[in-house]
Amino acid sequence: MHTPPSPSGVERTDESAIRIGALVPLTRPGWVEAGQHLLAGLELAVCEVNNAGGIVGRPLELVVRDTAADPQRATAAVDELSRLGVAALAGEYHSVVARAAAASADALGLPFLCSSAVLDALTEEPTKWVARLAPAQSHGWQIYAEFLLSAGHSRIAVAIGPGVYWASGARTLRDYLDPRGGTVIELDTHSLAPTALCEELVDNRATALLLLVGYPDPAVSIVKSVRRDRRLAEIMIGAPAGQPEFAEWARLLGDDGAAIPFLRYRPERLSPLGARVETALRERLAEVPSFVAFEGYDTVAVLAHMLRSHGVDRARIAESWPHVAVEGTRGHIQFSRPPGISVWQWAWAPVQVVDRDPGDPDRFRILHAR
């Protein structure tokens, strides 16, 4: 299904294959579990395309490159994949890495369908070469802010780490909450250890703490400290970036990882296609598939449709974004240009706020949806 790089650096491939470059974080400091789910979705869809006869009789092939959450590594991978003749790029989970890949794809004239990254400014300037499936951060995080207010939280602390993604998320929350009577209190995790952060939460009378930090640490350490501080027994911990979606979260935190609301991008009820793909992904991953796995599958479904309709010419592929109409696992996929978004965007994938049920941490509860 995908061709790993050979020891000599020369790619071995079926000469008749149509190749798609896949950018995936598969080693640390990348979020490896998210990368594995993304790759599982990509590979499953490629397998199904080929079992159904390929692209007008030609097999589809993934050429996978590990970005390891490194923007420079992603840029080099895009350059290499372009030289190898891929028809398009797919994937990536980390927003800052996807932004670097998008800049390279734009410069090279290489179509890139970004699967999972949400940062609004995926490119500095509007581009015809890049499209995205995941909802923009400002859209999803505004829905999370709606949930906070509806749940009665107006004094909201954010434990924030360095990086443009976290800063952008905090800004979205503040822009929505401030005019509606909410207060956002930023706590810098670079200067505050988890125990000191707990003191700040008490002093500021926060009713909610949002984790805008790296995973597993310091996110896991902060959750453990807050859960063990009796003064904070009533505080709600939230993780809009989606850390609790993955099984590793439950393994690391056990019961402490439940009742922590997060964003995920899937509907309450899957279509017959979505249900079938969910079953196949569960078998492939040997665990419950995350929404990231569905994003991977949908990415290939869209690109395969475009390749069947428009061939492998990169310019023709890029020109066809506005004409896409594909039934994905989570809804009908079409691309448009929402205000403030510089790429072709599916507006929008379903958005939920969910948490793990304290009575059964393997079960997810839907708390808010749009």
Secondary structure, DSSP 4 states (H G I P E B T S, - for coil): -B-PPPTTSPPP--TT-EEEEEEE--STTS-HHHHHHHHHHHHHHHHHHHHTTTBTTBPEEEEEEE-TT-HHHHHHHHHHHHHTT-SEEEE---HHHHHHHHHHHHHHT--EEE-S---S-SSSS--SSEEE-SPPHHHHHHHHHHHHHHTT--EEEEEE-SSHHHHHHHHHHHHHHGGGT-EEEEEETTT--HHHHHHHHHHTT-SEEEEES-TTTTHHHHHHHHHT-GGGTTPEEEBTT-GGGSHHHHHHHGGGGSS--EEE-S-SS--HHHHHHHHHHHHHHTSPPPHHHHHHHHHHHHHHHHHHHH-S-HHHHHHTGGG--EEETTEEE-EE--TT--SEEETT---EEEEEETTEEEEEEEEEE-
